[in-house]
Amino acid sequence: MTTNHSMPLVTQRLRERNRQALEAMIDAEDAADQARAQLDGKGPDAWQRLAVVAQKESGQSHHCRRILLAVYNSYAWPLDLTRLRVLDRDLQQAALTVIEWSIYASDEPHGYTPGGNELMQRFATIEKEEQ
């Protein structure tokens, strides 16, 4: 019977495929860990950049507040993606970084800033008054 002869080859090929799949999974996890580490490095600065602009009084400030509020509580403050279009390029990049960072951060982004919760409450008050 040829089946007995081919069984070791099939088993060997399956082991090799399993090894390759495991290595691919490990590589993907390593890449994700590196991406998270980069976001942890860039995220707080991007959040701070938006928060500084959000405390001013301009059209860009309004949009920065709404983006930060959406990251803070998207149920109460849904994000209208057209807000990203009206921002300057550096603020767009900061907003996208904060949004991505908020997905992977171990804590809420506003928690990385002293008084961050109070600041977000202040932004919410300003935005409610403007509605």
Phi, psi and omega per residue, in radians:
M1 nan 2.369 3.130
T2 -1.414 -0.309 -3.130
T3 -1.067 -0.752 -3.138
N4 -1.117 -0.636 3.114
H5 -1.192 -0.654 -3.054
S6 -1.472 -0.285 -3.119
M7 -1.024 -0.789 3.103
P8 -1.078 -0.624 3.116
L9 -1.180 -0.722 3.109
V10 -1.107 -0.807 3.123
T11 -1.058 -0.743 3.129
Q12 -1.111 -0.760 3.125
R13 -1.135 -0.701 3.112
L14 -1.124 -0.742 3.099
R15 -1.076 -0.726 3.141
E16 -1.138 -0.752 3.108
R17 -1.113 -0.722 3.101
N18 -1.091 -0.737 3.114
R19 -1.093 -0.771 3.133
Q20 -1.116 -0.731 3.121
A21 -1.118 -0.731 3.111
L22 -1.124 -0.755 3.099
E23 -1.086 -0.696 3.109
A24 -1.115 -0.710 3.101
M25 -1.127 -0.737 3.124
I26 -1.127 -0.738 3.103
D27 -1.088 -0.719 3.129
A28 -1.133 -0.706 3.095
E29 -1.137 -0.713 3.090
D30 -1.075 -0.753 3.125
A31 -1.118 -0.711 3.111
A32 -1.142 -0.690 3.088
D33 -1.103 -0.705 3.105
Q34 -1.138 -0.733 3.117
A35 -1.099 -0.739 3.098
R36 -1.097 -0.701 3.129
A37 -1.119 -0.707 3.101
Q38 -1.118 -0.738 3.114
L39 -1.126 -0.674 3.089
D40 -1.091 -0.499 3.090
G41 -1.380 -0.679 -3.078
K42 -1.585 -0.499 -3.025
G43 -1.003 -0.914 -3.123
P44 -1.048 -0.676 3.109
D45 -1.151 -0.709 3.119
A46 -1.142 -0.735 3.106
W47 -1.069 -0.785 -3.139
Q48 -1.095 -0.699 3.116
R49 -1.041 -0.825 3.114
L50 -1.143 -0.703 -3.115
A51 -1.124 -0.660 3.114
V52 -1.102 -0.828 3.134
V53 -1.165 -0.660 -3.106
A54 -1.108 -0.410 -3.125
Q55 -1.459 -0.123 3.118
K56 -1.554 -3.073 3.138
E57 -2.113 1.578 3.085
S58 -2.709 3.009 3.072
G59 -1.070 -0.680 3.119
Q60 -1.131 -0.628 3.135
S61 -1.076 -0.789 3.124
H62 -1.000 -0.799 -3.107
H63 -1.214 -0.663 3.090
C64 -1.107 -0.731 3.097
R65 -1.046 -0.791 -3.100
R66 -1.150 -0.615 3.090
I67 -1.175 -0.805 3.123
L68 -1.113 -0.680 3.105
L69 -1.150 -0.617 3.097
A70 -1.133 -0.672 3.087
V71 -1.213 -0.632 -3.132
Y72 -1.201 -0.803 -3.101
N73 -2.721 1.541 -3.052
S74 -1.219 -0.346 3.090
Y75 -1.228 -0.765 -3.141
A76 -1.407 -0.518 -3.057
W77 -2.274 1.298 3.141
P78 -1.075 2.598 -3.091
L79 -1.620 2.111 2.995
D80 -1.559 1.953 -3.043
L81 -1.080 -0.336 3.104
T82 -1.163 -0.300 3.071
R83 -1.054 -0.577 3.137
L84 -1.138 -0.535 -3.092
R85 -1.209 -0.483 -3.063
V86 -1.576 -0.094 3.137
L87 -1.465 2.676 2.989
D88 -1.080 2.766 -3.061
R89 -0.992 -0.754 -3.115
D90 -1.165 -0.606 3.087
L91 -1.272 -0.602 3.039
Q92 -1.025 -0.832 -3.120
Q93 -1.121 -0.711 3.102
A94 -1.086 -0.740 -3.138
A95 -1.106 -0.786 3.131
L96 -1.123 -0.659 3.098
T97 -1.118 -0.783 -3.141
V98 -1.106 -0.733 3.135
I99 -1.083 -0.835 3.137
E100 -1.143 -0.740 3.137
W101 -1.052 -0.679 -3.103
S102 -1.118 -0.419 3.119
I103 -1.255 -0.669 -2.995
Y104 -1.827 -0.281 -3.071
A105 -1.084 2.527 -3.141
S106 -1.294 -0.411 3.079
D107 -2.169 2.957 3.073
E108 -1.156 2.433 -3.092
P109 -0.966 -0.690 -3.133
H110 -1.156 -0.343 3.124
G111 -1.232 -0.263 3.130
Y112 -1.428 -0.136 -3.134
T113 -1.974 2.245 3.064
P114 -1.005 2.278 -3.108
G115 1.301 0.282 -3.091
G116 -1.066 -0.694 3.135
N117 -1.136 -0.756 3.120
E118 -1.116 -0.686 3.110
L119 -1.084 -0.747 3.136
M120 -1.151 -0.650 3.080
Q121 -1.116 -0.687 3.094
R122 -1.117 -0.754 3.098
F123 -1.062 -0.712 3.138
A124 -1.103 -0.715 3.121
T125 -1.103 -0.778 3.125
I126 -1.062 -0.807 -3.093
E127 -1.197 -0.593 3.087
K128 -1.160 -0.664 3.119
E129 -1.159 -0.574 -3.108
E130 -1.407 -0.240 -3.115
Q131 -1.291 nan nan
